[in-house]
């Protein structure tokens, strides 16, 4: 065999080995989401992913699931602001950087679908407040009752007795077994939380979605990181995607999820990219960081995933062909 032919065949062999190595690291389809409440959310997304559906449809389906459930953290069953009004935030982003978002949306059951409608039918990214509600009604969404859910009404009444905002972080919910629950107030009622999820479909395309009722008893009109592209969610189909949970103001200050994706672009693993973003928050104001929670969750283009949080207690859920489980996040403090 002459030298030229030998080098050609050798290069083909090396390429084949490299492709084999990469294919083993790729898990697709796969969906990851924040908190243990992400397990049924992942299941809803998996219904689409397992049938070779698109990641954008899967993340919307996951978000719709939790918006349909009456709970304290997401959807119209969520805790109100200090004026007794439930306002919802959501965003969605696909593999082509198409994105849509709503902030401070009232009386609409599915903010995630309104966000997608904005993405698909308008030149804008975000609509807020009355304008977002008007857009939803013009596009066939129904106006729901302003009445609080039973749980939200009971806890809002208790909160009004003091009208103080001193949330604790990651207080264990004594009524549950297993991983720590989301942050709780001193009276044991949940403070706030967010459902963020990221999915990769069979084609390797990434999408993400976030939906929340925001921080309980917030000032009316407050919007956190959840509906802000680059803060609560960011997707770059060449590199990866990330979402966040916790005190949104601190995520906004560092453009958190965009930062995580940029760290992955530099070669950091998803977990280490999340850690670097958490370190940025803590370094800016460690004293404040000791009393709050922020967690980041990310997936890269290989289907590798990881998370990191300021405090102990943040968990995330994973669903793929190979696994269906909850993972505790590593933490800094």
Buried (B, 14 or more C-beta within 10 A) or exposed (E): EEEEEEEEEEEEEEEEEEEEEEEEEEBBBBBBBBBBBBBBBBBBBBBBBBEEBBBBBBBBBBBBBBBBBEBBBBBBBBBBBBEBBBBBBBBBBBBEEBBBBBBBBBBBBBBBBBBBBBBEEEEEBBBBBEBBBEBBBEEEBEEBEEEBBEBBBEBBEEBEEEEEBEBEBBBEBEEEEEBBBBBBBEEEBBBBBBBBBBBBBBEBBBBBBBBBBBBBBBEEEBBBBBBBBBBBBBBBBEBBBBBBBBBBBBBBBBBBBBBBBBBBBEEBBBBBBBBBBBBBBBEEEEEEBEBBBBBBBBBBBBBBBBBBBBBBBBBBBBBBEEEEEBBBBBBBB
